Amino acid sequence: TSKTFQMLMAIPDRIIEQLPSKSYCFREVMAFFKAFPLSPSTQPTGWDFMVTKQPYIDALPPSEIECEKVMNRPFNYQKKLVIRSIMEDKLSLDLVQPDLRDDEDVVMAALSRNASDFVFASERLQNTKHVLLRAVSMDGSLLRHAGDQYKDDEDIVRAAVSNNALSLQFASNRLKGVKEIVQLAVSRNGIAIRFASKELLGDPEVVEAAATQSVNSLFYASRELMDDRAFVLRLVAKNGHALCYVSHKLRDDEEVVFTAASQAAWTFNYGSNRLRDDKRFVLALVAKNGLTLEFASERLRKDREVVLTALRQNGLSLEFADRQFQKDMELVLIAVVQNGLALEFAHKQLQRDEVVVLKAVSQNGEALMYASRELQNVKAIVLAAVRQNGLALEFASKELQDDEDVVLAAIEQDRSALAYASSRLQNDTNMVRAARDQN
């Protein structure tokens, strides 16, 4: 064995340096060195001899590097090999020996692959500004590991919140009160305002910037600001959901509530009880957004004039009308003419009425799904439905899905309706040709 090893070592370097291009040959040489140590008392193993010579380290093909090998000596003390292993995702900084965790090149290489490795860097490098700046630029939450002097450094904190707005929580109290930095954070994540100073929670510009990004950030705004009528009007004009967070006094303000509920019907639920039971106000509101009928008082949902106004604006508001109106043919006709899908909320008796159903499917073919089974088998009604929306064929009876006139009308409106035809017609040459010819 000793003679063989010495013979291998005698091979000129210019030949050995070409071995890496022959990966199999190189593996064989390495396997030999690992398998046959020399005299342990006088010489290192062949493996140790190879890995302590930098030319051989540099020549190791990436596929030959294994994490468990690099973790141990002598590999772990070879800076170039450690960096290469890190860059190839075969080694993380926590497995590197302590001396190299204090090497800036090694740490920077680790950060470029995984910023969270910053926590394994030496204390000296964790408190080196440009290293910390690189880390928080990639993962703002790492600001929590910074020293107090860097949590009060504007460059560091600005880089951190640019990457992760919520890292503002780790900034110093002084910087949490710097308007420019807080605005930078809330422009990326409005909820970051929860970490701003008390003074900035009452700043209209900061709060509005946060609300633009996330309306739920208004939960943290000062109560004084949310009681400012001019400011609140500006907010609800942009996003009606802001009404959820305004003061009780402004929830009783007609202009504020009207502006909000006109955009988002459900926010009317946050209006005062007085406004929800004010017929004049509710009439004006349902004329703008019929779905706000859902949050009107029970008394007004039983008021024919209010319900009629709501149905004319949005037929789907029939869902929120009193049951007596869901049985009223006149009101149901108004609803389905405005939106055929309102048929879903009509009384079952009217879902069996040919006049009502024909009006509904003519407005929206998909309303056929809410018609009674008997009417889903009436050819005139199904034809009206598929001419409006070919895909309504899905809700026709089995018999009419096998009717050539009905299927052809559906295909002419939407060729993908063929998927709902009977198996016989799906394999009919004329039907397939008709579907293919549709643009």
Secondary structure by P-SEA (a helix, b strand, c coil): caaaaaaaaaccaaaaaacccaaaaaaaaaaaaaaccccccccccaaaaaaacaaaaaacccccccaaaaacccccccaaaaaaaaaacccccccccccccccaaaaaaaaaacccccccccccccccaaaaaaaaaacccccccccccccccaaaaaaaaaacccccccccccccccaaaaaaaaaacccccccccccccccaaaaaaaaaacccccccccccccccaaaaaaaaaacccccccccccccccaaaaaaaaaccccccccccccccccaaaaaaaaaacccccccccccccccaaaaaaaaaacccccccccccccccaaaaaaaaaacccccccccccccccaaaaaaaaaacccccccccccccccaaaaaaaaaacccccccccccccccaaaaaaaaaacccccccccccccccaaaaaaaaacc
